[in-house]
Structure formats: C-alpha cells, structure tokens
C-alpha cells in the first residue's frame, strides 16, 4: 500500500525536488510551504509520515512539531534542518521528532530514513490483545500500552526515551555500547556524534532512577551502558 507523506518546506525548489523523488518511489505527496499551511495540511491530510523543515515562515517547524505532537503522538516526523549542532538536533528529538536529516543530504539517505521510520511506526502500532511487560526490580514497562511504572508510580517518558528504556530492558544485564544503541533505538547506522545516546541516558535516568534508591541504569566506563536487575 502506498504511503502518504506530507512535506512542509518553504524552499520551493527543494520541495518540488522532494515531491518528484518521493513520487518516483511510489509515495503520495502533499506539499505545504509554511508552518500555518503545514498545520492545516496536517489536519486535512492523513499523512503516514511528515518531512518538516525547522526554519519556516508563519510558525516555526519546532512550533508545528509541538502542535502536531499535542494531538498525535504516533505519526513519524523527520526534521530537515540546516543546523548541525548536536544540541539543536537533540532538542527537536526531545520535542517528539523521530529523526532528523541535516541539509544538504543525499536523497538515498532520506529514503532509508523514511523506510526505517515507517517500519518502526508499523511495529509500534501493531495491535496485540495480550499485555507484554518487561520487568527489572520494581520497574515495569508495557510494550503494547507503552506504560512505564516504578515502585507503583506511573512515569511519563517521551517516545524516544521509552524506546531506549525498552531496549535496555530487553537486554538487561548485558552491556550495550553506543553504536549498538544508536542502531537499534534510532533505527539506522548513525554516522554522527554518539553523544546523543549520553544525553538520552541522562533523560531516562532522571525519570527512572532518581528518587527510587537503587540505580538500575549503570555506566560501564569506556564501553557503554547496562540495565542491571538486582533481583
């Protein structure tokens, strides 16, 4: 089944090029040229994935991202940005983007990111009537409802934080290096700075470990991270 892609990009040449390339791959494409038009298009068009430029007139790509995530937590969103710092990319991911691509980029890399995001989205949205829990000590994570609890307290995690914690819990007691985490959680062979893993580990630790006595997520210096189960 062909997928619908919403492209929110104010540079007409880039937008038209993306439309041509995506349609040649069999995707159905709708274009929006500023943030407000993108917001309207999102509400009217049943997009399976959104390509979102960060620098937009009207409202910024980041503000549009916030609005979309306030009503839809699941649609994959890939940020297109000219900014190259890790901090800029991490802030976008933390607001709910699934991935990012820095301009200029190769079209084949974009296709790969799109395929990965759609595949991961399909896996996440696959329904299953059984409840599947992962546990470590008093930490519980439900893969179907995406609930996380520790000591009976419900924790609020972003999508990326949840995916990272789920990966560590699936591999509890095993030390995972940064490259392994990037490949499995971010869903592709990441060729940038692995510091993004360290940033998200800090986010997850703050929510999962702080105030609960036993620290489950541990750093193995020079190697990576492990989630230990003391039971």
N, C-alpha and C positions, 0 to 999 in steps of 0.2 A: 504493500500500500504506500502511495506517495505521501510524503510528509509536507506539512505547511510550515514555511519559515517566514517570519516577519523580520525585515531588515530595517533598522532605524539608523539612518546615516545621512548627514546633511550635505556631504560632498557628492554632487550628482554623478560625476564620472565614476567614483568608487562604487556608489550604489548601483549604477547601471551595470558595471562590470560584474559585481557580485550577483546581480539578478541573472545575467547571461550565463555565468559559470554554474550557478546553482540549478538553474532550469535545465542546463545541459546534463546535469547529474540526475535529473528526474524529480527535483523538488518543485513544489509550487511556492511562489514567492510573492509577497506583498511588500511594497516599499513605503516608508514614511520618512519625511525629510527634516523633521524637527521633533522636539520632545513632546509637544502637545499633540501633534499629528500621530506620533507613536502611541501615546496614551489612548487616543480614540481608536486607532487601528487595533490595539491590543484588545479593547473591549468588543470590537466588531468581528474580529478575525480569529478563528480557532487555530492559533499557532501551536505547532508541536515543538518549536524552538525559536528563540529570539536572538538575533545578532544586534547588539546595542552599542553604538558609538558613545563614548563617555562625554566628549565635547559636543554638545548640541545647543542650538538656539531654542528659545521658548522656555523649556525646562531642561536641566542638565540630564545626562544619561544616568547619573547617580540618583537624582530625584525620581526619575522614571522607574529606575530599578526599585526604589523604596515603595513607590505606589503599586507596582506590579506585585511585589512580594507581600504587600499588605492584604491582598485578596487571592493570590495564587502562589503557593509555596513550591509547586511541583514543576512548572514549565521550565525547561532548561534555558538559561540565559548566558550567552557568551559575550563578554565585553570586548570591544575593539577600541584600543587606546594607543595614543602616541606617547604616553608616559611610560618610562622604563624602570622607575624605581620599584623595589620590592614593596615599599610601604604603600604606594598607590594601588598596586595590584592586590595586596592583601586587604586593603580597606574595601575594595569592590567585592572581593570574595566574602568578606565578613558580612556584607550587607545582603548576601544571598545569591550572588552570581555563581554559576557553576564552573566557569573557566574564563580565561582571558587570552587575547592574542594582541601582541604589540605590532603596530604598523611601522614599517611595511612588512607584510608577511607573504609567504608562498601560499598559493591557492590550494595546493595539495595538503599542506599542513592544516589549513582551515577545514577542508573536507574531513580529514582524520579526526579533528576535534569535534566536528559536528556528529560524525558517526559514533564516536565514543560517548558523547553526551546523550544522544538518543538511545543508545544501548543501555547506558546506566539508568536513564529515566524509565525505560521499559522494565528493567529489573526491579526498580524501586516501586513502580506502580502495579506490579504483578500481584493479583489478589490471591489470598490464601486464607481459608477459613480457620486454620489452626493457628494458635498463638505460638510463636517461636521465640523463646527467651534465651539470651546469653547471660551467664552469671559469673561473678568473681567476688568472693566475700559477700558483703551486703549490697553490692552493685548489681543491678539488673537492667537489661536492655532488651526491648521487644523489637525484633526485626520487621514485624508487619505493621504494628501501630506506631513505631518509632518513638515509643515512650522510654525514658531513662529514669530510673529510681535508685537512690542510695539511702540506706537506713530508713526506708519507707517514705522518703521525701522525693517528690517529683522534680526533676531537673529540666531546665529549658536549654536545649542545645540547638545551634543552627544546623542546617543540612550538612555542611562540611564537617562540623565538629562531631555530629552523630556518626558520619561515615568513618571518620578517623577512629573514634572510640570503638565502633563496631569491629573495625579491622584489628585493632589491638586486642579486643576481647576474643575474637575468633582465634587469635594466635597467642593467647595468654601463656605466660612463662617462656615464650620464645622471643629472643632479642631481634628486633627488626631494624634494619638500617634505613637511612633517609631515602635512598634511592628506591628501596622496596616499597616504602610507604607512599612515596610520590606516584609510583607506577600503579599501585593498587587503589589508592584513595582518590588521586586526581585523575586516574584513568588513562594515562598516556606516559610515554617516555619523556619526562620533563627535562628540558635542556637548559634550564635557567638555574637560579640560585636556590639551593636546598634550604635556605633559611626559612622559607615559608612553612616547612614542617615544624621547626622550632617555635615559630610564632603560634601555630595552631595547637601544638602540645601545651604551650602556656595557657591558651584559652581553655582547653579541656581540663587541665589540671585545676585551674581556678574554680571551675564548676563542680568537678567530680571529687577532688581530694581535699580542698580547703575546708576546714571545719569538721572533718569526719575522722580525725585521729590518724588512722592508718593510710599512708600514701600508697596507692596501688600502681600509679604510673611512675616508673623509675627511669632515670637516665643511666645508660652504660657508656661511660666516657670513651670517646673515640670510636664508638660503634653506632649507637642508636638508642632505641627505647624499648622498654618491655613493660607489660602489664602483669604484675605478679598477684597471684591468689594465695593468700596466707593460709587458707583452709586446706 
